[in-house]
Amino acid sequence: MPFTLAAARHSELIVKKSRFIGCVQPVADRAGAQAVVQALRIAHPAAAHVCWALMAGGQSAANDDGEPGGTAGRPMLEVLRHHDLDGVLATVVRYFGGVKLGAGGLVRAYTDSIAQTLVDAQLLPQVRQRTLHCAVPYAFEGLLRRELAAADATLNQVRHEGLVHFDFSLPDPNAGAFISRLDDATQGRAAWLQP
């Protein structure tokens, strides 16, 4: 089961006078990751490199930002994979200290920076959510709202038309039982709609 982080975590590592400022944080997608990286470039204009790795489902990526190919982003990505993380961005801001580290030294420094940042990080199980769309007669609106609260569902939208339309999401493993329970409670009058 993949995990995500409860909160952002930071660390700092000094290797042969080079300063590596590591951070891991929850990020939903590539656009969010690129915004974080851009903000780091602005916050650290004198940094030699701002390298990053993102694990976010089909949007995973790694960037060496001018370091020799495969010595920064990819090793950071492997640390995230090793911890079974998803929806997580790892960044390292490097201030060059004047001593070249070589390819092996860079791989170790970037790997250690992210691994150190993850020490004692609070990992949260990432449960796949399922989005459902349901329409019920007005008489069942209160019932459906109570069932949603009991199921720890996230209510995205409610529309009052001829029927009351609910768009919501809940943990995928619970969706089948929820649908059955609601069908029973509404005596089959809940209409399940395609997204």
Buried (B, 14 or more C-beta within 10 A) or exposed (E): EBBBBEEBBEBEBEBEEBBBBBBBBBBEBBEBBBEBBEEBEEEBEEBBBBBBBBBBEEBBBBBBBEBEEEBBBBBBBBBBEEBEBBBBBBBBBBBBBEEEBEEEBBBBBBBBBBBBBBEEBEBBEBEEBBEBBBBBEEEBBEBBBEBBEEBEBEBEEEEEEEBBBBBBBBBEEBBEEBBEBBBEBBEEBBEEEEE
